[in-house]
C-alpha cells in the first residue's frame, strides 16, 4: 500500500460521504457536496501524478483508479438527473455512463487477449475528464457565482464532455476494431 493507492481508496470512501452530504436538508448542502466531489477530483489527479513521480505505480492502482473514477462520476450523474429530471440532462449522463461501461468492457477484453496497450488512455480522454469534472462541479454547485450562471455553464460543459466522450470512444473502438474483427 502506498500514498497513491491510499488516495484512490479515499476517493471510493468519499462516495458514501458524498451521498450522505448530498441529501442533507440544509440550504448549503450543495456547497458541501461540491466540496466532497472536488476533493475526490483532486485525489484523482494527485494519485496518478504521485504514482508516476514517485515510481509507485502498481497493478492494484492501475485496476482501482479507473474504477474509483467511474463510480464517483456515475453516482454524481445519477444524483444530478434525480434532482433535475429532464431528458436534456439525462442524455449526456447516459452517454457518459454508457461509454464508461463500453470502454471498461473493451479494455478488459483487450487485456485478456494481450492487447491492452491498443486502448490505453489518450490525451482526448484527459481533456474529456477535465471537462467532465468541471461540469459536474458546476452542476453540483448550481448557483450563480460572481454574476456567472454556474449551472448553465456546467450544463454546456457537460455536453462538451459528452461529445468528447463519444469522440474518445470512437478513437478506442477504431483501435480495437481490427482485433475485434480478426478471425481466429
BADOVEX-29700 format. One record per atom (N, C-alpha, C): residue number from 0; residue in one letter; y, x, z. Coordinates in steps of 0.05 Angstrom, whole numbers, plus 32768, in hexadecimal, padded with zeros to 4 digits. Layout:
# BADOVEX-29700
<NUM; 'A'; <Y; X; Z>> ...
This chain:
# BADOVEX-29700
<0; 'X'; <7FE8; 8011; 8000>> <0; 'X'; <8000; 8000; 8000>> <0; 'X'; <8019; 8012; 8000>> <1; 'X'; <802C; 800C; 7FEF>> <1; 'X'; <8044; 801C; 7FED>> <1; 'X'; <805C; 8008; 7FEC>> <2; 'X'; <8074; 8013; 7FED>> <2; 'X'; <808C; 8003; 7FEE>> <2; 'X'; <808F; 7FF0; 7FD6>> <3; 'X'; <808A; 7FFA; 7FBD>> <3; 'X'; <808C; 7FE7; 7FA6>> <3; 'X'; <8079; 7FCF; 7FA9>> <4; 'X'; <8060; 7FD4; 7FB2>> <4; 'X'; <804D; 7FBE; 7FB6>> <4; 'X'; <8056; 7FAC; 7FCD>> <5; 'X'; <8061; 7FB7; 7FE2>> <5; 'X'; <806C; 7FA7; 7FF8>> <5; 'X'; <8082; 7F95; 7FEE>> <6; 'X'; <8093; 7F9F; 7FDC>> <6; 'X'; <80A9; 7F8F; 7FD1>> <6; 'X'; <809D; 7F78; 7FC0>> <7; 'X'; <8088; 7F7D; 7FB1>> <7; 'X'; <807B; 7F68; 7FA2>> <7; 'X'; <806F; 7F53; 7FB4>> <8; 'X'; <8062; 7F5C; 7FC9>> <8; 'X'; <8057; 7F49; 7FDD>> <8; 'X'; <806D; 7F39; 7FEA>> <9; 'X'; <8084; 7F45; 7FEF>> <9; 'X'; <809B; 7F37; 7FFB>> <9; 'X'; <80A4; 7F21; 7FE8>> <10; 'X'; <80A3; 7F26; 7FCE>> <10; 'X'; <80AB; 7F12; 7FBA>> <10; 'X'; <8099; 7EFA; 7FBC>> <11; 'X'; <807F; 7EFE; 7FC0>> <11; 'X'; <806C; 7EE8; 7FC3>> <11; 'X'; <8071; 7ED9; 7FDE>> <12; 'X'; <8076; 7EE8; 7FF3>> <12; 'X'; <807C; 7EDC; 800D>> <12; 'X'; <8095; 7ECB; 800B>> <13; 'X'; <80A8; 7ED3; 7FFB>> <13; 'X'; <80C1; 7EC4; 7FF8>> <13; 'X'; <80BE; 7EA9; 7FEB>> <14; 'X'; <80A7; 7EA5; 7FDD>> <14; 'X'; <80A3; 7E8B; 7FD0>> <14; 'X'; <80A2; 7E74; 7FE4>> <15; 'X'; <8091; 7E75; 7FF9>> <15; 'X'; <8092; 7E5E; 800C>> <15; 'X'; <80AD; 7E5D; 801B>> <16; 'X'; <80BA; 7E75; 801F>> <16; 'X'; <80D4; 7E75; 802C>> <16; 'X'; <80E8; 7E66; 801A>> <17; 'X'; <80E7; 7E6B; 8000>> <17; 'X'; <80F8; 7E5D; 7FED>> <17; 'X'; <80F3; 7E3F; 7FEE>> <18; 'X'; <80DA; 7E37; 7FEE>> <18; 'X'; <80D3; 7E1B; 7FEF>> <18; 'X'; <80DF; 7E0E; 8008>> <19; 'X'; <80DB; 7E1A; 801F>> <19; 'X'; <80E6; 7E0F; 8037>> <19; 'X'; <8104; 7E0C; 8037>> <20; 'X'; <8111; 7E21; 802E>> <20; 'X'; <812E; 7E21; 802D>> <20; 'X'; <8139; 7E0D; 8019>> <21; 'X'; <812B; 7E0B; 8003>> <21; 'X'; <8134; 7DF9; 7FED>> <21; 'X'; <8136; 7DDC; 7FF7>> <22; 'X'; <8123; 7DD4; 8009>> <22; 'X'; <8122; 7DB9; 8012>> <22; 'X'; <8132; 7DB4; 802D>> <23; 'X'; <8140; 7DC8; 8036>> <23; 'X'; <814F; 7DC4; 804E>> <23; 'X'; <8165; 7DAF; 804A>> <24; 'X'; <8169; 7D9D; 805D>> <24; 'X'; <817C; 7D87; 8059>> <24; 'X'; <8199; 7D90; 8060>> <25; 'X'; <81A0; 7DA7; 8057>> <25; 'X'; <81BB; 7DB2; 805D>> <25; 'X'; <81CB; 7DB4; 8044>> <26; 'X'; <81E5; 7DB1; 8046>> <26; 'X'; <81F6; 7DB2; 802E>> <26; 'X'; <81F5; 7DCD; 8021>> <27; 'X'; <81F0; 7DE2; 8030>> <27; 'X'; <81EF; 7DFD; 8025>> <27; 'X'; <81D3; 7E07; 801F>> <28; 'X'; <81C0; 7DF5; 801E>> <28; 'X'; <81A4; 7DFE; 8018>> <28; 'X'; <81A3; 7E0B; 7FFC>> <29; 'X'; <81B3; 7E02; 7FEA>> <29; 'X'; <81B4; 7E0F; 7FCF>> <29; 'X'; <81BC; 7E2C; 7FD1>> <30; 'X'; <81CF; 7E32; 7FE2>> <30; 'X'; <81D8; 7E4E; 7FE5>> <30; 'X'; <81C2; 7E5F; 7FF1>> <31; 'X'; <81B4; 7E54; 8005>> <31; 'X'; <819E; 7E63; 8011>> <31; 'X'; <8187; 7E66; 7FFE>> <32; 'X'; <8180; 7E51; 7FEF>> <32; 'X'; <8169; 7E54; 7FDC>> <32; 'X'; <8171; 7E67; 7FC6>> <33; 'X'; <818A; 7E67; 7FBE>> <33; 'X'; <8193; 7E7B; 7FA9>> <33; 'X'; <8191; 7E97; 7FB4>> <34; 'X'; <8198; 7E9B; 7FCE>> <34; 'X'; <8196; 7EB5; 7FDA>> <34; 'X'; <8179; 7EBE; 7FDB>> <35; 'X'; <8166; 7EAC; 7FE3>> <35; 'X'; <814A; 7EB4; 7FE5>> <35; 'X'; <8140; 7EBB; 7FC9>> <36; 'X'; <8147; 7EAC; 7FB5>> <36; 'X'; <813E; 7EB3; 7F9A>> <36; 'X'; <814B; 7ECD; 7F90>> <37; 'X'; <8164; 7ED1; 7F97>> <37; 'X'; <8171; 7EEA; 7F90>> <37; 'X'; <8163; 7F02; 7F9C>> <38; 'X'; <815B; 7EFF; 7FB5>> <38; 'X'; <814C; 7F14; 7FC3>> <38; 'X'; <8132; 7F1A; 7FB5>> <39; 'X'; <8124; 7F04; 7FAC>> <39; 'X'; <810B; 7F08; 7F9D>> <39; 'X'; <8110; 7F16; 7F83>> <40; 'X'; <8126; 7F0E; 7F75>> <40; 'X'; <812C; 7F1B; 7F5B>> <40; 'X'; <8133; 7F39; 7F5F>> <41; 'X'; <8141; 7F3F; 7F74>> <41; 'X'; <8147; 7F5B; 7F7A>> <41; 'X'; <812E; 7F6B; 7F80>> <42; 'X'; <811B; 7F5F; 7F8F>> <42; 'X'; <8102; 7F6E; 7F95>> <42; 'X'; <80F3; 7F72; 7F7B>> <43; 'X'; <80F5; 7F60; 7F68>> <43; 'X'; <80E8; 7F64; 7F4E>> <43; 'X'; <80F2; 7F7D; 7F40>> <44; 'X'; <810C; 7F80; 7F40>> <44; 'X'; <8118; 7F98; 7F33>> <44; 'X'; <8110; 7FB1; 7F43>> <45; 'X'; <8114; 7FB0; 7F5D>> <45; 'X'; <810F; 7FC8; 7F6D>> <45; 'X'; <80F2; 7FD1; 7F6E>> <46; 'X'; <80DF; 7FBE; 7F6F>> <46; 'X'; <80C3; 7FC8; 7F70>> <46; 'X'; <80BB; 7FD8; 7F58>> <47; 'X'; <80C3; 7FCE; 7F40>> <47; 'X'; <80BD; 7FDD; 7F28>> <47; 'X'; <80CC; 7FF8; 7F26>> <48; 'X'; <80E6; 7FF7; 7F2D>> <48; 'X'; <80F6; 800F; 7F2D>> <48; 'X'; <80EA; 8024; 7F40>> <49; 'X'; <80E4; 801C; 7F59>> <49; 'X'; <80DA; 802F; 7F6C>> <49; 'X'; <80BE; 8039; 7F65>> <50; 'X'; <80AD; 8027; 7F5B>> <50; 'X'; <8092; 8030; 7F53>> <50; 'X'; <8094; 8046; 7F3E>> <51; 'X'; <80A5; 8042; 7F2A>> <51; 'X'; <80A8; 8057; 7F15>> <51; 'X'; <80B5; 8070; 7F20>> <52; 'X'; <80CA; 806D; 7F2F>> <52; 'X'; <80DA; 8084; 7F39>> <52; 'X'; <80C9; 8095; 7F4D>> <53; 'X'; <80BA; 8087; 7F5E>> <53; 'X'; <80AB; 8096; 7F72>> <53; 'X'; <808E; 809B; 7F69>> <54; 'X'; <8088; 8094; 7F50>> <54; 'X'; <806D; 8098; 7F45>> <54; 'X'; <8058; 808A; 7F57>> <55; 'X'; <805F; 8071; 7F5E>> <55; 'X'; <804D; 8061; 7F70>> <55; 'X'; <8042; 8048; 7F61>> <56; 'X'; <803E; 804B; 7F47>> <56; 'X'; <8032; 8035; 7F39>> <56; 'X'; <8015; 8033; 7F41>> <57; 'X'; <800B; 801A; 7F41>> <57; 'X'; <7FEF; 8016; 7F49>> <57; 'X'; <7FE4; 7FFE; 7F39>> <58; 'X'; <7FC9; 7FFD; 7F38>> <58; 'X'; <7FBC; 7FE6; 7F2B>> <58; 'X'; <7FC3; 7FCD; 7F3A>> <59; 'X'; <7FC4; 7FCE; 7F55>> <59; 'X'; <7FCB; 7FB7; 7F65>> <59; 'X'; <7FE7; 7FAD; 7F5E>> <60; 'X'; <7FFA; 7FBF; 7F5D>> <60; 'X'; <8016; 7FB8; 7F56>> <60; 'X'; <8018; 7FAE; 7F3A>> <61; 'X'; <800A; 7FBA; 7F27>> <61; 'X'; <800B; 7FB1; 7F0B>> <61; 'X'; <8000; 7F95; 7F08>> <62; 'X'; <7FED; 7F8E; 7F19>> <62; 'X'; <7FE2; 7F73; 7F19>> <62; 'X'; <7FF5; 7F5F; 7F27>> <63; 'X'; <7FFD; 7F66; 7F3F>> <63; 'X'; <800B; 7F53; 7F50>> <63; 'X'; <8028; 7F4F; 7F48>> <64; 'X'; <8036; 7F63; 7F3D>> <64; 'X'; <8052; 7F60; 7F36>> <64; 'X'; <8057; 7F49; 7F22>> <65; 'X'; <8049; 7F48; 7F0C>> <65; 'X'; <804E; 7F31; 7EF9>> <65; 'X'; <8045; 7F16; 7F05>> <66; 'X'; <8031; 7F17; 7F16>> <66; 'X'; <8028; 7EFE; 7F22>> <66; 'X'; <803F; 7EF3; 7F35>> <67; 'X'; <804A; 7F05; 7F45>> <67; 'X'; <8060; 7EFD; 7F57>> <67; 'X'; <8078; 7EF2; 7F47>> <68; 'X'; <807E; 7F00; 7F31>> <68; 'X'; <8095; 7EF7; 7F21>> <68; 'X'; <8090; 7EDB; 7F16>> <69; 'X'; <8079; 7ED7; 7F0A>> <69; 'X'; <8073; 7EBD; 7EFE>> <69; 'X'; <8072; 7EA7; 7F12>> <70; 'X'; <8067; 7EAC; 7F2A>> <70; 'X'; <8065; 7E98; 7F3F>> <70; 'X'; <8080; 7E8F; 7F48>> <71; 'X'; <8092; 7EA1; 7F4E>> <71; 'X'; <80AC; 7E98; 7F59>> <71; 'X'; <80BD; 7E8B; 7F43>> <72; 'X'; <80BB; 7E95; 7F2B>> <72; 'X'; <80CA; 7E88; 7F15>> <72; 'X'; <80C0; 7E6C; 7F10>> <73; 'X'; <80A6; 7E68; 7F0F>> <73; 'X'; <809A; 7E4E; 7F0B>> <73; 'X'; <80A2; 7E3B; 7F21>> <74; 'X'; <80A1; 7E44; 7F3A>> <74; 'X'; <80A9; 7E33; 7F51>> <74; 'X'; <80C6; 7E2A; 7F4E>> <75; 'X'; <80D8; 7E3D; 7F48>> <75; 'X'; <80F4; 7E36; 7F46>> <75; 'X'; <80F9; 7E23; 7F2F>> <76; 'X'; <80EC; 7E27; 7F18>> <76; 'X'; <80EF; 7E15; 7F01>> <76; 'X'; <80E5; 7DF9; 7F08>> <77; 'X'; <80CE; 7DF7; 7F15>> <77; 'X'; <80C4; 7DDD; 7F1C>> <77; 'X'; <80D7; 7DCF; 7F2F>> <78; 'X'; <80E1; 7DDD; 7F43>> <78; 'X'; <80F3; 7DD1; 7F56>> <78; 'X'; <810E; 7DC8; 7F49>> <79; 'X'; <8118; 7DD9; 7F37>> <79; 'X'; <8130; 7DD1; 7F29>> <79; 'X'; <812C; 7DB8; 7F18>> <80; 'X'; <8115; 7DB6; 7F0A>> <80; 'X'; <8110; 7D9E; 7EFB>> <80; 'X'; <810D; 7D86; 7F0E>> <81; 'X'; <8102; 7D8A; 7F25>> <81; 'X'; <80FF; 7D75; 7F38>> <81; 'X'; <811A; 7D69; 7F41>> <82; 'X'; <812D; 7D7B; 7F46>> <82; 'X'; <8148; 7D71; 7F4F>> <82; 'X'; <815A; 7D68; 7F38>> <83; 'X'; <8154; 7D71; 7F20>> <83; 'X'; <8163; 7D6A; 7F08>> <83; 'X'; <814F; 7D60; 7EF3>> <84; 'X'; <8142; 7D49; 7EF8>> <84; 'X'; <812D; 7D40; 7EE6>> <84; 'X'; <8138; 7D35; 7ECB>> <85; 'X'; <813B; 7D48; 7EB8>> <85; 'X'; <8143; 7D40; 7E9D>> <85; 'X'; <8135; 7D52; 7E89>> <86; 'X'; <8131; 7D48; 7E71>> <86; 'X'; <8122; 7D57; 7E5D>> <86; 'X'; <8130; 7D71; 7E55>> <87; 'X'; <814A; 7D72; 7E58>> <87; 'X'; <8159; 7D8A; 7E4F>> <87; 'X'; <8154; 7DA1; 7E62>> <88; 'X'; <814D; 7D9C; 7E7A>> <88; 'X'; <8145; 7DB2; 7E8D>> <88; 'X'; <8127; 7DB6; 7E8C>> <89; 'X'; <8118; 7DA1; 7E88>> <89; 'X'; <80FB; 7DA3; 7E87>> <89; 'X'; <80F1; 7DB2; 7E6F>> <90; 'X'; <80FF; 7DB0; 7E58>> <90; 'X'; <80F6; 7DBE; 7E40>> <90; 'X'; <80F6; 7DDC; 7E43>> <91; 'X'; <810D; 7DE9; 7E4B>> <91; 'X'; <810B; 7E06; 7E4F>> <91; 'X'; <80F9; 7E0E; 7E65>> <92; 'X'; <80F6; 7DFD; 7E7A>> <92; 'X'; <80E4; 7E04; 7E90>> <92; 'X'; <80C7; 7E04; 7E86>> <93; 'X'; <80C0; 7DF0; 7E76>> <93; 'X'; <80A5; 7DEF; 7E6A>> <93; 'X'; <80A0; 7E07; 7E57>> <94; 'X'; <80B4; 7E0E; 7E48>> <94; 'X'; <80B1; 7E25; 7E35>> <94; 'X'; <80AC; 7E3E; 7E45>> <95; 'X'; <80BC; 7E43; 7E5A>> <95; 'X'; <80BA; 7E5B; 7E6A>> <95; 'X'; <809F; 7E5C; 7E78>> <96; 'X'; <8097; 7E47; 7E86>> <96; 'X'; <807E; 7E47; 7E94>> <96; 'X'; <8066; 7E48; 7E80>> <97; 'X'; <8068; 7E3A; 7E6A>> <97; 'X'; <8052; 7E3B; 7E56>> <97; 'X'; <804F; 7E56; 7E4A>> <98; 'X'; <8065; 7E64; 7E45>> <98; 'X'; <8064; 7E7F; 7E3A>> <98; 'X'; <8057; 7E92; 7E4E>> <99; 'X'; <805E; 7E8F; 7E67>> <99; 'X'; <8053; 7EA1; 7E7B>> <99; 'X'; <8034; 7E9E; 7E7D>> <100; 'X'; <802B; 7E85; 7E7C>> <100; 'X'; <800E; 7E80; 7E7D>> <100; 'X'; <8001; 7E8C; 7E64>> <101; 'X'; <800D; 7E87; 7E4D>> <101; 'X'; <8001; 7E90; 7E34>> <101; 'X'; <8000; 7EAF; 7E33>> <102; 'X'; <8016; 7EBC; 7E3A>> <102; 'X'; <8016; 7ED9; 7E39>> <102; 'X'; <8004; 7EE6; 7E4F>> <103; 'X'; <8003; 7ED9; 7E66>> <103; 'X'; <7FF0; 7EE3; 7E7B>> <103; 'X'; <7FD4; 7EE2; 7E71>> <104; 'X'; <7FCC; 7ECC; 7E65>> <104; 'X'; <7FB1; 7EC9; 7E5A>> <104; 'X'; <7FAC; 7EDD; 7E44>> <105; 'X'; <7FC0; 7EE1; 7E32>> <105; 'X'; <7FBD; 7EF5; 7E1D>> <105; 'X'; <7FBA; 7F11; 7E28>> <106; 'X'; <7FCA; 7F18; 7E3B>> <106; 'X'; <7FC8; 7F33; 7E47>> <106; 'X'; <7FAD; 7F37; 7E54>> <107; 'X'; <7FA4; 7F22; 7E62>> <107; 'X'; <7F89; 7F25; 7E6F>> <107; 'X'; <7F74; 7F29; 7E5A>> <108; 'X'; <7F74; 7F19; 7E45>> <108; 'X'; <7F60; 7F1C; 7E30>> <108; 'X'; <7F62; 7F37; 7E22>> <109; 'X'; <7F7B; 7F40; 7E1C>> <109; 'X'; <7F7F; 7F5A; 7E0F>> <109; 'X'; <7F75; 7F71; 7E21>> <110; 'X'; <7F79; 7F6E; 7E3B>> <110; 'X'; <7F6F; 7F82; 7E4E>> <110; 'X'; <7F51; 7F83; 7E4E>> <111; 'X'; <7F44; 7F6C; 7E4C>> <111; 'X'; <7F27; 7F6B; 7E4B>> <111; 'X'; <7F1C; 7F7A; 7E33>> <112; 'X'; <7F2A; 7F7A; 7E1D>> <112; 'X'; <7F20; 7F88; 7E05>> <112; 'X'; <7F2D; 7FA3; 7E01>> <113; 'X'; <7F3B; 7FAC; 7E16>> <113; 'X'; <7F46; 7FC7; 7E15>> <113; 'X'; <7F5F; 7FCA; 7E04>> <114; 'X'; <7F6E; 7FB5; 7E00>> <114; 'X'; <7F85; 7FB5; 7DEF>> <114; 'X'; <7F9F; 7FAD; 7DFE>> <115; 'X'; <7F9F; 7FB1; 7E18>> <115; 'X'; <7FB6; 7FA8; 7E28>> <115; 'X'; <7FD0; 7FB3; 7E1F>> <116; 'X'; <7FD1; 7FCC; 7E15>> <116; 'X'; <7FEA; 7FD8; 7E0E>> <116; 'X'; <7FF7; 7FCA; 7DF6>> <117; 'X'; <7FE8; 7FBB; 7DE7>> <117; 'X'; <7FF3; 7FAC; 7DD0>> <117; 'X'; <8006; 7F96; 7DD9>> <118; 'X'; <8003; 7F8D; 7DF2>> <118; 'X'; <8015; 7F78; 7DFC>> <118; 'X'; <8023; 7F81; 7E16>> <119; 'X'; <802C; 7F9A; 7E15>> <119; 'X'; <803B; 7FA5; 7E2C>> <119; 'X'; <8057; 7F98; 7E2C>> <120; 'X'; <8064; 7F9A; 7E44>> <120; 'X'; <807F; 7F8E; 7E47>> <120; 'X'; <8092; 7F9C; 7E34>> <121; 'X'; <80A2; 7F8D; 7E26>> <121; 'X'; <80B6; 7F98; 7E13>> <121; 'X'; <80D2; 7F94; 7E1E>> <122; 'X'; <80E5; 7FA0; 7E10>> <122; 'X'; <8101; 7F9E; 7E18>> <122; 'X'; <810A; 7F81; 7E16>> <123; 'X'; <8101; 7F71; 7E03>> <123; 'X'; <8109; 7F55; 7E01>> <123; 'X'; <8100; 7F46; 7E1A>> <124; 'X'; <80E8; 7F4E; 7E25>> <124; 'X'; <80DF; 7F41; 7E3D>> <124; 'X'; <80F1; 7F47; 7E55>> <125; 'X'; <80FC; 7F5F; 7E56>> <125; 'X'; <810E; 7F66; 7E6B>> <125; 'X'; <8129; 7F57; 7E69>> <126; 'X'; <8133; 7F54; 7E50>> <126; 'X'; <814B; 7F45; 7E4C>> <126; 'X'; <8147; 7F27; 7E53>> <127; 'X'; <812F; 7F1D; 7E4B>> <127; 'X'; <8128; 7F01; 7E51>> <127; 'X'; <8127; 7EFD; 7E6F>> <128; 'X'; <811B; 7F10; 7E7E>> <128; 'X'; <8119; 7F0E; 7E9B>> <128; 'X'; <8135; 7F0E; 7EA8>> <129; 'X'; <8147; 7F1F; 7E9E>> <129; 'X'; <8162; 7F1F; 7EA9>> <129; 'X'; <8170; 7F05; 7EA4>> <130; 'X'; <816F; 7EFA; 7E8C>> <130; 'X'; <817C; 7EE0; 7E86>> <130; 'X'; <8170; 7ECA; 7E97>> <131; 'X'; <8155; 7ECB; 7E99>> <131; 'X'; <8147; 7EB6; 7EA8>> <131; 'X'; <814F; 7EB7; 7EC6>> <132; 'X'; <814E; 7ECE; 7ED2>> <132; 'X'; <8155; 7ED1; 7EEE>> <132; 'X'; <8172; 7EC9; 7EF4>> <133; 'X'; <8184; 7ED1; 7EE2>> <133; 'X'; <81A0; 7EC9; 7EE5>> <133; 'X'; <81A4; 7EAB; 7EE2>> <134; 'X'; <8196; 7EA0; 7ECE>> <134; 'X'; <8198; 7E82; 7ECB>> <134; 'X'; <818D; 7E74; 7EE3>> <135; 'X'; <8177; 7E7D; 7EEE>> <135; 'X'; <816B; 7E6F; 7F05>> <135; 'X'; <817D; 7E71; 7F1E>> <136; 'X'; <8189; 7E88; 7F21>> <136; 'X'; <819C; 7E8C; 7F38>> <136; 'X'; <81B3; 7E78; 7F35>> <137; 'X'; <81BE; 7E76; 7F1D>> <137; 'X'; <81D5; 7E64; 7F18>> <137; 'X'; <81CD; 7E47; 7F1B>> <138; 'X'; <81B6; 7E40; 7F11>> <138; 'X'; <81AC; 7E24; 7F14>> <138; 'X'; <81A7; 7E1D; 7F31>> <139; 'X'; <819C; 7E2F; 7F40>> <139; 'X'; <8196; 7E2A; 7F5C>> <139; 'X'; <81B0; 7E26; 7F6B>> <140; 'X'; <81C4; 7E37; 7F66>> <140; 'X'; <81DE; 7E35; 7F74>> <140; 'X'; <81EB; 7E1B; 7F6C>> <141; 'X'; <81EE; 7E17; 7F52>> <141; 'X'; <81F5; 7DFD; 7F47>> <141; 'X'; <8212; 7DF3; 7F4B>> <142; 'X'; <8222; 7E01; 7F59>> <142; 'X'; <823D; 7DF8; 7F5E>> <142; 'X'; <8252; 7E0A; 7F50>> <143; 'X'; <8269; 7DFF; 7F49>> <143; 'X'; <827E; 7E10; 7F3D>> <143; 'X'; <8285; 7E27; 7F50>> <144; 'X'; <828B; 7E3D; 7F45>> <144; 'X'; <8292; 7E55; 7F54>> <144; 'X'; <82AA; 7E62; 7F46>> <145; 'X'; <82BF; 7E65; 7F54>> <145; 'X'; <82D8; 7E71; 7F4A>> <145; 'X'; <82E1; 7E63; 7F30>> <146; 'X'; <82DD; 7E49; 7F2F>> <146; 'X'; <82E4; 7E39; 7F18>> <146; 'X'; <82D0; 7E39; 7F01>> <147; 'X'; <82BB; 7E48; 7F04>> <147; 'X'; <82A6; 7E4A; 7EEF>> <147; 'X'; <8291; 7E35; 7EF3>> <148; 'X'; <8289; 7E27; 7EDE>> <148; 'X'; <8274; 7E13; 7EE0>> <148; 'X'; <8258; 7E21; 7EE1>> <149; 'X'; <8250; 7E2A; 7EF9>> <149; 'X'; <8238; 7E3A; 7EFD>> <149; 'X'; <821F; 7E2C; 7EF3>> <150; 'X'; <821C; 7E12; 7EF9>> <150; 'X'; <8204; 7E04; 7EF1>> <150; 'X'; <8202; 7E04; 7ED2>> <151; 'X'; <8218; 7DFD; 7EC5>> <151; 'X'; <8218; 7DFB; 7EA8>> <151; 'X'; <8213; 7E16; 7E9B>> <152; 'X'; <821E; 7E2B; 7EA6>> <152; 'X'; <8219; 7E46; 7E9B>> <152; 'X'; <81FC; 7E4D; 7E9F>> <153; 'X'; <81F1; 7E47; 7EB6>> <153; 'X'; <81D4; 7E4B; 7EBB>> <153; 'X'; <81C3; 7E3C; 7EA8>> <154; 'X'; <81CB; 7E23; 7EA2>> <154; 'X'; <81BC; 7E12; 7E90>> <154; 'X'; <81BB; 7E1F; 7E74>> <155; 'X'; <81D2; 7E29; 7E6A>> <155; 'X'; <81D3; 7E36; 7E50>> <155; 'X'; <81C2; 7E50; 7E51>> <156; 'X'; <81C4; 7E5F; 7E67>> <156; 'X'; <81B4; 7E78; 7E69>> <156; 'X'; <8196; 7E72; 7E6A>> <157; 'X'; <818F; 7E5B; 7E76>> <157; 'X'; <8172; 7E54; 7E76>> <157; 'X'; <8168; 7E4F; 7E5A>> <158; 'X'; <8179; 7E43; 7E49>> <158; 'X'; <8171; 7E40; 7E2D>> <158; 'X'; <8170; 7E5B; 7E1E>> <159; 'X'; <8182; 7E6D; 7E25>> <159; 'X'; <8181; 7E88; 7E1A>> <159; 'X'; <8166; 7E95; 7E22>> <160; 'X'; <815F; 7E92; 7E3C>> <160; 'X'; <8146; 7E9D; 7E46>> <160; 'X'; <812E; 7E90; 7E38>> <161; 'X'; <812F; 7E76; 7E34>> <161; 'X'; <8119; 7E68; 7E26>> <161; 'X'; <8116; 7E72; 7E0A>> <162; 'X'; <812C; 7E77; 7DFC>> <162; 'X'; <812B; 7E81; 7DE0>> <162; 'X'; <811F; 7E9E; 7DE1>> <163; 'X'; <8129; 7EAE; 7DF3>> <163; 'X'; <811E; 7EC9; 7DF6>> <163; 'X'; <8101; 7EC9; 7DFE>> <164; 'X'; <80F9; 7EB5; 7E0E>> <164; 'X'; <80DE; 7EB1; 7E16>> <164; 'X'; <80CC; 7EAC; 7DFE>> <165; 'X'; <80D5; 7E9A; 7DEC>> <165; 'X'; <80C6; 7E94; 7DD4>> <165; 'X'; <80C5; 7EAD; 7DC2>> <166; 'X'; <80DB; 7EBB; 7DBF>> <166; 'X'; <80DC; 7ED2; 7DAE>> <166; 'X'; <80C9; 7EE7; 7DB9>> <167; 'X'; <80CA; 7EED; 7DD3>> <167; 'X'; <80B8; 7F01; 7DDD>> <167; 'X'; <809A; 7EF9; 7DDB>> <168; 'X'; <8095; 7EDE; 7DDD>> <168; 'X'; <8079; 7ED5; 7DDA>> <168; 'X'; <8070; 7EDA; 7DBD>> <169; 'X'; <8082; 7ED5; 7DAA>> <169; 'X'; <807B; 7EDA; 7D8E>> <169; 'X'; <8076; 7EF8; 7D89>> <170; 'X'; <8086; 7F09; 7D96>> <170; 'X'; <8082; 7F26; 7D93>> <170; 'X'; <8067; 7F2E; 7D9E>> <171; 'X'; <805F; 7F23; 7DB5>> <171; 'X'; <8045; 7F29; 7DC1>> <171; 'X'; <802E; 7F1E; 7DB0>> <172; 'X'; <8031; 7F06; 7DA7>> <172; 'X'; <801C; 7EF9; 7D97>> <172; 'X'; <8019; 7F08; 7D7C>> <173; 'X'; <802F; 7F10; 7D70>> <173; 'X'; <802D; 7F1F; 7D57>> <173; 'X'; <801E; 7F39; 7D5A>> <174; 'X'; <8022; 7F46; 7D71>> <174; 'X'; <8014; 7F5F; 7D77>> <174; 'X'; <7FF6; 7F5A; 7D7B>> <175; 'X'; <7FF0; 7F42; 7D86>> <175; 'X'; <7FD4; 7F3C; 7D8D>> <175; 'X'; <7FC5; 7F2F; 7D76>> <176; 'X'; <7FD2; 7F22; 7D63>> <176; 'X'; <7FC5; 7F12; 7D4E>> <176; 'X'; <7FB0; 7F23; 7D3F>> <177; 'X'; <7FB6; 7F3B; 7D36>> <177; 'X'; <7FA1; 7F4A; 7D27>> <177; 'X'; <7F88; 7F4E; 7D38>> <178; 'X'; <7F8B; 7F51; 7D52>> <178; 'X'; <7F74; 7F55; 7D63>> <178; 'X'; <7F66; 7F3A; 7D68>> <179; 'X'; <7F76; 7F25; 7D6B>> <179; 'X'; <7F6B; 7F0A; 7D6F>> <179; 'X'; <7F5A; 7F01; 7D58>> <180; 'X'; <7F63; 7F08; 7D40>> <180; 'X'; <7F56; 7EFF; 7D27>> <180; 'X'; <7F40; 7F11; 7D1D>> <181; 'X'; <7F3D; 7F28; 7D2A>> <181; 'X'; <7F29; 7F3B; 7D22>> <181; 'X'; <7F0D; 7F30; 7D26>> <182; 'X'; <7EFC; 7F33; 7D12>> <182; 'X'; <7EE0; 7F2A; 7D13>> <182; 'X'; <7ED1; 7F3F; 7D24>> <183; 'X'; <7EBE; 7F35; 7D33>> <183; 'X'; <7EAC; 7F48; 7D42>> <183; 'X'; <7E97; 7F53; 7D30>> 
